[in-house]
Each structure stands twice: as C-alpha cells, then as structure tokens.
Amino acid sequence: MCSSLSGGDPEAGVVQDSAGNFYGTTRFGGAPDKGSVFKLTPAGALSTLVEFVDDGVTNRGRAPQADLVRGSDGNFYGTTAEGGASGFGTVFKVTPAAR
C-alpha cells in the first residue's frame, strides 16, 4: 500500500492553474492504493487532494487515467476507469482547495 502522498502510474498529463500550481492524477497510490488527485506547487510542495476509495458510499470510483480538465468555474473535472455505482467508472469534480 502506498502512503497518502505517494502515487503510482501517473498516466495522464497535468493541468496548471493561474497561480502556477500543477494538478494531476495517479492510477494507483493514495492510502487505499486506488488512485489519487495531487497538487504540486511551483516550490515543489506536493499534496494529495483526493484519495479514491471505491467504497460504494462516496462512489468516487478508482483508477483515474485521463487528464483533468479545468472548468470555467475554477474546479477540475476528471474520470475514473473503474468503480462507481455500476463498476464502469465515474466522473468527478475537485475543488482546488479540497485539502
């Protein structure tokens, strides 16, 4: 199992906000090792914003593999390849200040 600030298999690119921070996903990693959304500051500080758990309660899914998209509202949107209510993935929204 990976620690909450580690990730594995970052298959997608990163997206940058107006402050210069980078956001991206890892297919594995996070505390339950089912993927994460991370933020990397220009100074190199790394934080985990979302840990996918695929627990049936949050229905966040697991294994994000595509680029995040920054919406006009400033939030980030993405998809997972697995999990969710039917097991075929989810669509999710992350606010930059999620953590």
N, C-alpha and C positions, 0 to 999 in steps of 0.2 A: 504494500500500500504506500502511496506517495504522501508526503506531507502537504499541508494545505497551500503552501507557497511554491510547490513544485508542480510541474506539469509534464506531460509526455505526449509526443506525437503531435506537435503543432502543425497541422496540415494546411491551414489557411493563412492568408496574409493578415496584416494588422491595419487598423484604421487610426488616424490621428485626429485629435480634437483641436480646437482653436488655441488651447493652452500648450500644445506641443506634446501632450501625453499620448501614448500608444495603447490601443486596446486590441485584444485578440483572444483566440480560443485554443484550448488543447483538447485533443480527443480523450486522453487519459489524464490522470492527476486529480488534484483536489483530495480532500480527506477520504471520500469513498472510492476514489480512483475511477470515476465515471466521466471525467471531463471538468473543465473549468473555463471561466472568463477571467482574464487578467488585465491589469493596468500597469504600464511601465512609464514612469516619469522621465523627463529629459535628464534628470540627475541620476537615473538608474534605480530608483526605488520601485520594487515590484510588490504588487498587492493582488490578492485574489478577490474578485467581486462576486463571483457565483461559483458554487460547487454543485455540480449536477449530481443528484442522488437517485433519481428514478425510483422514488419510494411509493408511488401511487397516491400520495397525499398532495404533493405540490405539482405533480405531473410535468415537471420541468424536462423530463427525458434524460438522455445521456448521449455521449459521444458527439459533441459538436464538431463539424468538419468543414464548414464553409466560412467565408469571410463574414465579419459583422458589417452591417450597413448602418451608417449614421443617418437618422431621420431628421427632418426639419425641426422637430421638437427637441433636438439635442440628445435624445436617447439612442441606444444602439439596439439593433434587431438582428436576430440570427435564427438558425435552425439546428436541430439535432438529428442524427441519423437513426437513433433508436429510442425506445422508451415512449413515455406518454400514455395516454388512455388506451390506445389500441396497439401500442408497441412499435409503431412505424415512424416515430419521431415527433418532434414538436416545433412550434415557432415560439420564440421567447423575446422579451424586452428587458434591457438592462439600463438602469439609470446610471450615469457616470459617478454619482455619489452613493452607489449602492452599499459601499462599505467604507 
